[in-house]
Amino acid sequence: MDRLVIRPNGPLRGTARAGGAKNSALKLMAACLLAEGRHRLENVPEIVDVQIMSEMLEALGVTVTREGHGLWIEVPAAAHLHPVAPYELVERMRASIVVLGPLLARCGHARLSMPGGDDFGSRPINFHLDGLSAMGTRFEMRHGFIEGTVEPGAAGPRLVGSRIVLDYPSHTTTDNLMMAAALAKGTTVIDNAAREPEVSDLAAFLNAMGAVVRGAGTARLEIEGVDALTPTVHRVIPDRVVAGTLLAAAAISGGEVVVEDGRFDHMEMYASKLRAMGVEVDQRPEGLWAAGPPRLRSVDVATLPYPGVATDYKPLLVAMLSVADGVAIVTENLFEGRFRYIDELRRMGADIRTEGHHAVVRGVSRLSGAQVRSPDIRGGAALALAGLVAEGETVITAARHLDRGYEHFGATLAALGADVEWQ
C-alpha cells in the first residue's frame, strides 16, 4: 500500500505520543560501533530508517535484535567488524554517513559509498571529511566510494585530537566528529557545533559509555579521547518533529491535541510561531497541549540552525499558512530544493509563489482535494495536513516516504478523529 487517502472530518481531538526521535536513534545506533559488547537502546521508533540503519550495522558485522520499542545491539571486537558500508543501504539514507566516524575510530579505516536519502538538493559531506582529515584521516574517492584510512602514529592507526571550526553548525557533522573524537588520542574541540537536543542526547549516551564530552547544547564541544568505551543502556529522547506534526494537525483543523511525551523546551521557536498564528500551546502535566483557532493567522518564517525554526518544520508551517488569513514570506536558509512539495500544494488550490529560497504564501479559505505525490518525509506530512482541511478527497501517492520518519502515521491521525485510509 503506497497511497494515503484523506477526507476532511472536522477538528482533530485526543491524545497521542511522538515516540523516539529518528534523528537521535540513528546516531545512537551508529555510536554503538564504538564499544565491543551488548548495548540497549529504548524508545526506538519502528520506522523504515531505523530498519535501514539496523541492516547497515548488520552488514558491518553487528547483531541487532528488536524487542518492541527496544533494540539490543551486539558489537564484536574491532578485528571482526567489516568496515565497508554497502551501496544499496547507503544510497537509501543520507544519515548513513554517521557510521564513518565510529568505524575510523574503531578500525582505523572505512569504505562508504556516497550517501543518498531524501532529495533536498546538494548537501555536501565535505564538512565530515574535513573534520576527520584534521584528526588524521586520509581520504580517497574511488568509483563512487569514500575510502578513509587513519594515518599511523606511535600507537598505530589512531585518530588524534584537533581543533575543528565548522563553517556551518551541521547536526550530522557534529555527531560524526563527536563520536570519532571519543576514542581519539588527546582532546578535540568543535567550534560552531550544532546545538540540537539530539546532539545532547548523543553526548549523554557517549558519556554513559565512558566518554568525556563537555559543552553539549552549546556552540563549543570539548571531547577528551579515551582508550576504550563500554556498552550501556539509554532511552532515546522524544521526536520533536513528530510532536510538531501533531501540533500542526490540531492547529490546521481547529482541534485540540495533547502530545504526552512532547517537550516544549525542545521546540520553543516552533511553538512561538504557532502562537503567532493564533494557536494556543502549553506544557501541561499531561503533556504538550495545543488548540487551534477557527482560522490561523499568517506569519513570516525563516529556517535557521537550532534553536531557530528547523527546516523539518517548514513544510508543516507552509501547509498551515496555505489556509491562514493573510500573506506570509517563508525563507529556506538551510537546504536548496526543499520547496518541492509546493507544486503539490498548488494542485490542491494553494496560492504559493516561489523565487529562489523564498516562498510567498497567500492563504486561501479552502483547499480542494486532489491526487498529489509525496516528495519526501516532511513534504508528505505537509500534504496530509492539507488533506485534513481540503474539500473532497486527497490521495497522496508515494506516501510510504512517511514510514521513514513516522511510526503508524495514518493510524495516529485516525485515533485523533481523522478520516484516513491506506490503499
SVG drawing of the C-alpha trace seen along z (x, -y; Angstrom):
<svg xmlns="http://www.w3.org/2000/svg" viewBox="-16 -39 72 50">
<polyline fill="none" stroke="black" stroke-width="0.4" points="0.0,0.0 1.5,-3.3 -1.5,-5.6 -2.8,-7.5 -6.4,-8.7 -7.6,-11.6 -11.0,-13.1 -12.0,-16.1 -13.6,-15.0 -13.7,-18.1 -11.3,-19.1 -8.9,-16.5 -9.1,-15.8 -7.3,-13.5 -4.0,-12.3 -1.0,-10.9 2.7,-10.1 5.6,-11.3 7.8,-8.3 11.6,-8.2 13.4,-10.7 14.5,-9.4 17.4,-11.9 18.7,-10.7 18.1,-7.0 20.1,-6.7 23.2,-8.4 22.9,-6.4 22.8,-3.2 26.0,-4.2 27.6,-5.2 27.3,-1.6 30.1,-0.7 32.5,-2.5 32.3,0.2 32.5,4.0 29.7,5.7 25.9,5.6 24.1,2.2 20.5,1.5 18.5,-1.4 15.0,-2.1 12.1,-4.2 13.4,-3.4 10.7,-4.2 9.5,-1.4 10.3,-3.3 12.0,-2.4 15.1,-4.5 15.8,-2.6 15.4,0.7 17.8,-0.6 20.4,-1.5 19.9,1.9 20.6,3.6 23.7,1.3 25.0,2.3 24.4,6.0 26.4,5.6 29.3,4.2 29.2,7.4 26.9,6.2 23.9,8.2 20.7,6.1 17.6,7.5 14.4,5.6 12.1,6.2 9.1,3.8 10.5,0.3 13.9,1.6 17.0,2.6 19.7,4.9 22.9,4.1 25.8,6.5 29.1,5.2 32.1,7.6 35.8,6.9 37.2,4.4 39.0,7.2 35.6,8.8 34.0,5.6 33.7,5.3 34.1,1.6 32.6,1.4 29.1,-0.3 27.3,1.2 25.9,-1.0 22.4,0.5 21.9,-0.7 23.9,-4.0 22.0,-5.2 18.7,-4.9 19.6,-7.2 21.8,-10.2 22.3,-9.6 24.4,-6.6 27.4,-8.9 27.4,-8.8 29.0,-5.3 32.2,-6.8 33.5,-8.4 32.9,-5.4 34.4,-3.0 37.6,-5.1 37.9,-5.4 37.5,-1.6 39.0,-0.1 41.4,-2.7 39.8,-2.5 36.4,-2.6 34.8,-2.4 31.5,-4.2 29.5,-4.9 28.3,-8.5 25.1,-9.0 21.6,-9.1 18.2,-9.6 15.7,-12.4 16.3,-14.6 16.7,-18.1 19.3,-19.2 23.0,-19.3 24.1,-18.5 27.9,-18.2 29.7,-15.9 32.9,-17.9 32.3,-19.1 32.6,-15.5 35.7,-14.7 37.5,-18.0 36.9,-17.4 38.0,-13.8 41.1,-14.8 42.1,-17.2 42.0,-14.3 44.5,-12.3 42.4,-10.6 43.5,-10.4 40.6,-10.1 40.4,-9.0 37.4,-8.9 37.2,-5.8 34.4,-4.6 31.7,-6.4 33.1,-5.3 34.8,-7.3 37.8,-5.4 39.3,-6.7 42.5,-5.5 43.8,-6.8 47.4,-7.8 49.6,-5.6 51.2,-7.2 53.4,-6.0 50.5,-3.9 49.3,-2.7 46.4,-3.9 44.5,-6.1 42.7,-9.4 44.2,-12.4 42.5,-15.3 42.3,-18.6 40.5,-21.9 37.8,-22.0 35.8,-25.1 32.7,-24.2 31.7,-26.5 28.1,-25.7 26.7,-24.1 25.8,-20.9 23.9,-18.5 25.1,-15.3 28.7,-16.5 28.8,-17.5 27.6,-14.0 30.1,-12.2 33.1,-14.2 32.0,-13.8 31.8,-10.1 35.2,-9.9 36.7,-12.1 35.5,-9.9 38.3,-7.4 40.9,-9.8 44.2,-10.4 44.1,-13.8 41.4,-16.5 39.2,-17.6 37.4,-20.9 34.5,-21.5 33.6,-25.2 30.4,-26.3 28.9,-23.0 25.3,-22.1 23.1,-22.6 20.1,-20.4 18.6,-18.3 19.6,-15.2 23.3,-16.3 22.9,-16.5 21.2,-13.1 24.2,-11.5 26.6,-13.3 24.8,-11.8 25.0,-8.3 28.7,-8.7 29.3,-9.9 27.4,-7.0 29.7,-4.7 32.7,-6.3 33.5,-9.2 34.3,-12.7 32.1,-15.2 31.6,-18.7 29.5,-21.6 26.6,-19.7 23.9,-22.1 26.3,-25.0 28.3,-26.0 31.6,-24.7 32.1,-21.0 35.2,-19.6 35.9,-15.9 38.7,-14.2 39.5,-10.9 39.7,-7.7 41.2,-4.4 38.0,-2.4 34.3,-2.6 31.8,-0.2 28.2,0.7 25.3,-1.0 21.5,-1.3 20.0,-4.5 16.5,-5.9 16.0,-7.9 14.5,-11.4 11.1,-12.1 10.8,-13.1 10.3,-16.9 9.3,-16.8 6.6,-14.2 5.4,-16.2 5.4,-19.3 3.4,-17.5 0.7,-16.5 0.5,-20.1 0.2,-21.2 -2.7,-18.7 -4.5,-20.3 -3.8,-23.8 -4.9,-23.4 -8.0,-21.5 -9.1,-23.8 -8.9,-20.9 -7.2,-20.2 -4.4,-17.6 -2.1,-16.6 1.3,-15.0 2.0,-13.1 5.8,-12.9 6.2,-16.3 8.7,-18.7 8.2,-22.4 11.8,-23.1 12.9,-21.2 10.8,-23.3 10.3,-26.7 10.8,-28.7 8.4,-26.5 5.9,-26.9 6.3,-30.7 5.4,-30.6 2.3,-28.6 1.3,-31.1 1.8,-33.9 -0.6,-32.1 -3.2,-32.0 -2.6,-28.5 -2.6,-28.0 0.4,-25.9 1.3,-25.0 3.3,-22.4 0.9,-20.8 1.2,-17.9 -0.4,-15.6 1.9,-16.6 2.4,-19.2 -1.0,-20.7 -2.2,-22.7 -5.6,-24.1 -6.2,-25.6 -8.2,-28.8 -11.2,-28.9 -8.7,-30.3 -5.0,-30.6 -3.1,-33.9 -0.2,-34.3 3.3,-34.8 6.7,-35.1 9.0,-32.1 12.8,-31.7 14.6,-28.4 17.8,-28.7 20.0,-26.3 18.8,-25.3 17.4,-26.9 15.8,-28.6 13.0,-27.1 14.2,-23.7 13.9,-23.0 11.9,-19.9 9.1,-22.1 8.9,-24.3 6.7,-22.1 4.3,-21.8 4.2,-25.6 3.7,-26.1 0.7,-23.8 -0.8,-25.7 -0.1,-29.1 -1.8,-27.9 -5.2,-28.2 -4.2,-31.1 -5.6,-34.6 -3.1,-36.9 0.2,-36.7 3.4,-35.2 7.0,-35.0 8.8,-31.8 12.6,-31.7 14.7,-28.5 18.2,-29.2 19.5,-25.7 18.9,-23.4 18.3,-24.2 15.5,-22.4 13.3,-22.0 10.2,-23.6 9.4,-20.6 6.2,-19.7 4.8,-23.2 3.8,-22.2 1.6,-19.5 0.0,-22.0 -0.8,-24.2 -2.6,-21.2 -4.8,-21.4 -5.6,-25.1 -2.8,-26.7 -1.7,-30.2 2.1,-29.9 4.8,-31.6 8.4,-30.6 11.6,-32.5 15.0,-31.2 14.9,-30.2 11.8,-32.3 8.1,-31.4 5.2,-33.9 2.1,-32.1 -1.3,-33.8 -3.8,-32.0 -7.0,-30.7 -10.2,-30.0 -10.4,-26.4 -8.2,-23.8 -9.6,-21.2 -8.7,-17.5 -6.6,-16.2 -4.2,-13.4 -0.7,-14.5 2.7,-12.9 4.8,-12.9 8.4,-14.0 9.9,-13.2 9.1,-12.5 8.1,-16.0 6.6,-17.0 4.3,-14.0 3.3,-15.1 2.5,-18.6 0.3,-17.2 -1.5,-15.1 -2.1,-18.2 -3.6,-19.9 -5.8,-17.0 -7.3,-17.3 -9.0,-20.5 -9.3,-20.1 -12.8,-19.8 -13.3,-16.3 -10.8,-13.5 -7.0,-13.9 -4.9,-10.9 -1.2,-11.0 0.9,-8.7 4.4,-7.6 3.1,-8.0 5.5,-5.3 8.0,-8.1 6.1,-8.8 7.1,-5.4 10.7,-6.5 10.1,-9.1 6.6,-8.4 5.5,-5.3 2.0,-4.3 1.3,-7.8 -2.2,-7.0 -3.3,-5.2 -2.1,-8.0 -4.2,-10.6 -7.2,-8.2 -7.0,-7.9 -7.4,-11.7 -10.5,-11.6 -9.1,-11.9 -10.7,-10.0 -7.5,-8.3 -7.1,-5.2 -4.1,-3.3 -4.7,-1.9"/>
</svg>
